[in-house]
Amino acid sequence: MKTIYIFTGPVKSGKSTRLFDWVDKQPNAAGILSLIIDGKKHLYSISDKKKLCLESSKNTAIKVGRYMFDPDVFYWAQKQLTEELNRAKDLLIIDEIGYLELRGEGLEPTLSKIIKKSEKANNIKLLLVVRESLVNQVIEHYRFDNIKIINNIKELD
């Protein structure tokens, strides 16, 4: 079974920022990063460098904690991830797996499909970003057998 990498650390420890800087030097990396831009959470496509503001005050917004997220931005991210998986890049990054995914929202159901497909694909390395406090729940929820937990992104070099 293929190894799935989980990049973890405490909340607001700079995981996404380190990934953003690191990914710039990785020509065969693709996926979605979750970045804070001007104080608001955005989703960023690594391949096309497009970013969309995730925070929303729409009636259809998904609430998690103090945040309200635009479901259309999650839909866009799911589409981006599906396209990237089909382009067969070497590394697919999904930032971040959290409470929404654990309750079947956010990047679901696409995330589950990507995990299943990547476990069978020999050419794709899957890197999931998970906050430290949720690592065990994510492992249990997705029934991961072969994982490697990393705290330093350079472990992938």
ABEGO torsion letter per residue (X at the ends): XBBBBBBBEBBGAGAAAAAAAAAAABAABBEBBBBBBGGBBBBBBAAAGBBBBABBABAABBBBEABBBBAAAAAAAAAAAAAAAAAGBABBBBOBBBAAAAAGBEAOAAAAAAAAAAAABAABBBBBBBBAAAAAAAAAAAGBABBBBBABAAAAX
